[in-house]
């Protein structure tokens, strides 16, 4: 699943800023997107509520892949940024050992 977020100006909010989240996933011939408002939790965007969803089915996997890439391009052009995955092994040193336990 690929996740994207957007921070933009919103005069209706007290903070003046609006956070949005958008995710996309392709499984075979199906492409599913989720979207909705986001909040910041531990310095990362997270869904504020249950995200809305929509799924499309295509005739073949190639068309599904094209549609996925097209939707990603649209979001990037609108100013969305890709969320990077966190590293899961924070305490692993350069040699693959636990740092501090050498």
Secondary structure, DSSP 8 states (H G I E B T S, - for coil): -EEEEEEEE-TTSSSSEEEEEEEEEEETTEEEEEEEEEEEETTEEEESS--EEEEEE-SSHHHHHHHHHHHHHHHHHHT-EE-----S-TTB-TTSSBTT--
